[in-house]
């Protein structure tokens, strides 16, 4: 049986911005942060975080207050890499649109 290949943080770093939120990797923690300087919220979405292959927790935090909200996790199990990228972008876009449009 062939090993599953999962979306990697380095691939996310190369993605285009969503609603002006750009992905970057924190050099100390290794987390992927989606940030737009016009908003007080940062979205965290790091594939394979803490060794959990095929999974990606999603959360957002207010940079002013420190309030942290865990949104959920994405599972990439059984998906090819193109499907993983599409699923990741769609879910991150949904979280960011909630910040931008106040949903």
NURO-371469 format. One line per field, with one value per residue (C-alpha): x, y, z; residue in one letter. Coordinates in pm, whole numbers, plus 50000, padded with zeros to 5 digits. Example, Ala and Ser with C-alpha at 12.3 -4.5 7.8 and 13.67 -1.06 7.14 Angstrom:
2
X <- [51230 / 51367]
Y <- [49550 / 49894]
Z <- [50780 / 50714]
rest <- [a / s]
//
This chain:
103
X <- [50000 / 50129 / 50191 / 49956 / 50118 / 49980 / 49974 / 50279 / 50317 / 50576 / 50313 / 50068 / 50325 / 50319 / 49940 / 49786 / 49624 / 49256 / 49071 / 49411 / 49521 / 49857 / 50005 / 50343 / 50530 / 50629 / 51004 / 51003 / 50691 / 50652 / 50283 / 50114 / 49953 / 49715 / 49744 / 49616 / 49748 / 49403 / 49244 / 49307 / 49261 / 49516 / 49412 / 49623 / 49602 / 49909 / 49891 / 50032 / 50066 / 50250 / 50305 / 49936 / 49981 / 49677 / 49517 / 49510 / 49371 / 49213 / 49188 / 49192 / 49314 / 49273 / 49620 / 49506 / 49319 / 49473 / 49126 / 49168 / 48898 / 48949 / 48735 / 48796 / 49024 / 49052 / 49112 / 49303 / 49287 / 49191 / 49231 / 49489 / 49708 / 49492 / 49180 / 49367 / 49473 / 49118 / 48968 / 49226 / 49175 / 48795 / 48787 / 49048 / 48860 / 48539 / 48706 / 48867 / 48541 / 48377 / 48636 / 48613 / 48234 / 48160 / 47980]
Y <- [50000 / 50343 / 50597 / 50895 / 51228 / 51519 / 51894 / 52052 / 52392 / 52494 / 52447 / 52666 / 52946 / 52969 / 53013 / 53339 / 53571 / 53533 / 53861 / 54025 / 53767 / 53621 / 53295 / 53292 / 53052 / 53170 / 53112 / 53008 / 52794 / 52669 / 52761 / 52887 / 53223 / 53399 / 53771 / 54100 / 54414 / 54577 / 54329 / 54239 / 53867 / 53611 / 53267 / 52963 / 52667 / 52443 / 52109 / 51813 / 52027 / 51851 / 51540 / 51473 / 51363 / 51424 / 51670 / 52048 / 52234 / 52573 / 52857 / 53234 / 53477 / 53846 / 54001 / 54281 / 54083 / 53738 / 53579 / 53242 / 53044 / 52685 / 52640 / 52271 / 52042 / 51947 / 51583 / 51513 / 51134 / 50967 / 51284 / 51343 / 51652 / 51867 / 51781 / 51861 / 52202 / 52281 / 52169 / 52364 / 52687 / 52659 / 52613 / 52881 / 53116 / 53047 / 53131 / 53447 / 53561 / 53529 / 53773 / 54012 / 54012 / 53957 / 53624]
Z <- [50000 / 49903 / 50182 / 50190 / 50104 / 50304 / 50256 / 50419 / 50589 / 50330 / 50057 / 50247 / 50272 / 49892 / 49870 / 49755 / 50011 / 50106 / 50169 / 50219 / 50480 / 50379 / 50506 / 50676 / 50899 / 51245 / 51260 / 51625 / 51659 / 51302 / 51295 / 50982 / 51051 / 50816 / 50893 / 50756 / 50924 / 50889 / 51134 / 51498 / 51427 / 51312 / 51185 / 51273 / 51034 / 51035 / 50854 / 51050 / 51365 / 51647 / 51435 / 51362 / 51000 / 50780 / 51021 / 51052 / 51354 / 51281 / 51530 / 51543 / 51802 / 51872 / 51874 / 52107 / 52373 / 52331 / 52306 / 52135 / 51955 / 51839 / 51528 / 51456 / 51257 / 50893 / 50800 / 50480 / 50508 / 50180 / 49971 / 49701 / 49733 / 49502 / 49705 / 50027 / 49897 / 49785 / 50117 / 50317 / 50118 / 50133 / 50509 / 50583 / 50350 / 50541 / 50875 / 50734 / 50572 / 50914 / 51050 / 50754 / 50729 / 51099 / 51057]
rest <- [x / x / x / x / x / x / x / x / x / x / x / x / x / x / x / x / x / x / x / x / x / x / x / x / x / x / x / x / x / x / x / x / x / x / x / x / x / x / x / x / x / x / x / x / x / x / x / x / x / x / x / x / x / x / x / x / x / x / x / x / x / x / x / x / x / x / x / x / x / x / x / x / x / x / x / x / x / x / x / x / x / x / x / x / x / x / x / x / x / x / x / x / x / x / x / x / x / x / x / x / x / x / x]
//
